[in-house]
Amino acid sequence: MTAAELRARLRAIAVEPRTGDVADGDDVLEILDVPPVPAAVLVPIILGPEPSILLTKRNAHLNSHGGQVSFPGGRIDASDADAEAAALREAEEEIALDPSRVEVIGRLADYVTGTGFLITPVLGLLPPGLVLRPSPREVEAVFELPIGVLLDPAAPHRQRHNVRGHWREYWVWPHPDHYIWGATAAILVHLAQKLRAAGSHAPAC
């Protein structure tokens, strides 16, 4: 898929009506007894010759989701105007991504995690070749998932294991160096489904 085709599909997704529905993630083991904490992540899409999704690997020493693959993001602070502002702020703090280089085009449906967060995924387009500087305190690595992998319906698969007496199933995406699972993987599955649907509605050339 070319960068122009991807941009067109993402714009189609951005203008879709949002019903306000909230998805419970695969990692929700039981009904939360407290309101989830509002959070936002930036879903950075690099529009290069071979488009890709930008992902990070969190430092292993972090108390929350240490060592896991994630999108740049975090809690929505009182000083943030909205989810978009929070996602851009967190991306700048975590990987030194200049907010002015991000073209925000919309949101995906909110996502509730078993760790008690209500995540708003914010779609953002990035030009290729940006120099990023991961925060040593928070980010161990920055890497990309090719858009061809994202659009392959056979790429993600389900895994299952027992946690404290509860069986959990969750999505996993293939990558030669990183284990992409949990909320990040589920958001990627949702984005992939939306992109394929947008492509099926595109006019024939």
Rosetta blueprint (number, residue, H / E / L):
1 M L
2 T L
3 A H
4 A H
5 E H
6 L H
7 R H
8 A H
9 R H
10 L H
11 R H
12 A H
13 I H
14 A H
15 V L
16 E L
17 P L
18 R L
19 T L
20 G L
21 D L
22 V E
23 A E
24 D E
25 G L
26 D L
27 D L
28 V L
29 L L
30 E L
31 I L
32 L L
33 D L
34 V L
35 P L
36 P L
37 V E
38 P E
39 A E
40 A E
41 V E
42 L E
43 V E
44 P E
45 I E
46 I E
47 L L
48 G L
49 P L
50 E L
51 P L
52 S E
53 I E
54 L E
55 L E
56 T E
57 K E
58 R E
59 N L
60 A L
61 H L
62 L L
63 N L
64 S L
65 H L
66 G L
67 G L
68 Q L
69 V E
70 S E
71 F L
72 P L
73 G E
74 G E
75 R E
76 I L
77 D L
78 A L
79 S L
80 D L
81 A L
82 D L
83 A H
84 E H
85 A H
86 A H
87 A H
88 L H
89 R H
90 E H
91 A H
92 E H
93 E H
94 E H
95 I H
96 A L
97 L L
98 D L
99 P H
100 S H
101 R H
102 V L
103 E E
104 V E
105 I E
106 G E
107 R E
108 L L
109 A L
110 D E
111 Y E
112 V E
113 T L
114 G L
115 T L
116 G L
117 F E
118 L E
119 I E
120 T E
121 P E
122 V E
123 L E
124 G E
125 L E
126 L E
127 P L
128 P L
129 G L
130 L L
131 V L
132 L L
133 R L
134 P L
135 S L
136 P L
137 R L
138 E L
139 V E
140 E E
141 A E
142 V E
143 F E
144 E E
145 L E
146 P E
147 I H
148 G H
149 V H
150 L H
151 L L
152 D L
153 P L
154 A L
155 A L
156 P L
157 H E
158 R E
159 Q E
160 R E
161 H E
162 N E
163 V E
164 R L
165 G L
166 H E
167 W E
168 R E
169 E E
170 Y E
171 W E
172 V E
173 W E
174 P L
175 H L
176 P L
177 D L
178 H L
179 Y L
180 I E
181 W E
182 G H
183 A H
184 T H
185 A H
186 A H
187 I H
188 L H
189 V H
190 H H
191 L H
192 A H
193 Q H
194 K H
195 L H
196 R H
197 A H
198 A H
199 G H
200 S H
201 H L
202 A L
203 P L
204 A L
205 C L
